[in-house]
Amino acid sequence: MDTSTATSLWDELIGTQPDPDLWVVLATLVAALAIVVPPALWRVSRNAITIAHEGGHGLIALLTGRTLTGIRLHSDTSGLTVSRGKPHGIGMILTAAAGYTAPPLLGLGGAALLAAGRITLLLWLATGLLIAMLVMIRNAYGALTVVLTGGTFVVVSWLAGPQVQAAFAYAVVWFLLAGGVRPAFELQAKRVRGGAGDSDADQLSRLTHVPAGLWLFLFHAVSLCSLIGGGRWLLEV
């Protein structure tokens, strides 16, 4: 790659791109809801939320000094992130709390980038995170899921035109914001039925001696506030 090409790529990465028309923003919102609300489609699309969920566990584990040993993603849309370190303390608490909060917070961060016109930067950052996560995947289904997701980002980032890139970026962020809300309600429903005894909320309760219901309230608060705040940024085009 010569200097002029590298400079051009760098300028594109850090530069801004024009906002899409309002109808594109609204259409991508409808598309995101169309794969989050219907149960049949949600069973498939939830895999992408699981990637963000487990990625959140893994990222915070690393940032808090824990040793990340592997991530597994399963076909039932569950996942498992394993890290080594002290079984208590702030690092373990933040790692456990990062799962349910990661998808909506990623959506909120994505909305902030889009509001600033950083469409290319968002696509490249997402691709980089998926590549980094792939290194830590420890099962075939998980690797396939991350490769397909990352491959989609690569194809759009390199081959699609600006309008398609913008629509894709907005659809992804809307999906993270809307899809980040549903898992907490699903967890709440399982707990009402007496299930999910080893959920993130229950693990946090054991770590902090704070009732699991309060942690569940935190998950709801983060996801709903992210949806409201991120949605306002996305609609200000």
C-alpha positions, 0 to 999 in steps of 0.5 A: 500500500503506497503512502497516498492510498494509506493517507486516503484510507486514514482520511476516510476513517477519521472524516465525516460522512453525510447523514442519510435522509430521515426516511432511511433512518426510520426505515432502518428502525422498522427493519430492526424492530422487525427482527427483534419483536417477532419471536421466530426472527428473534431466535435467530437475530438474538445470536448477534446480541449474544456476541455483544453480551459475551464480548462485553464480559470479555472486554471488561475482564481484560480491562480489569486485569483478569485473564480471558481464557475463552468465549463460547457461543451456542446455537440456543443463543446462550453463551459463556465467557471464562476468565481467571482471576480473583473470584470476588472484588470489583473486577469480577463485579464489573465483568459480571455486570458487563453482559446485559449492559454491553449491547445497549451501551454499544448501541448508544456509543454507535448512535453517538458516532452516527450523530457525529457523522462517523459512519466509516469509523463505526463500521471499522471499529465494529469489524476490529472488535469482531476480529479481536473476539474471534481470537478468543472463541473456543467452539465451532458454532461461535467461530462461525457466527462471529465470522459471518457477522464480521464478514458482513461488516467487511463486505459492507465496509469495502464494497458497498457505496456510501448510502448502503453503508449508512443504511447498514450502520443505522440498522446495526445501531437500531438493532443493538438499541432495540435488541438490548432491551429484550434480554433483560425482560426475558431474564425477568420472566425466567426468574418469575418462573423460578428459572435462571438461578445462575444468571448474571443478576444472581451471580452479582447478587452473590458477589455484592450481597445486593438483591438480584432484582436490583441488578435486574433493575439496573439492566432495565435502566441501562437498556431503556435509557440507552434506547431513548438517548440513542434513539434521539441522537439517531433521529436528529438528522 
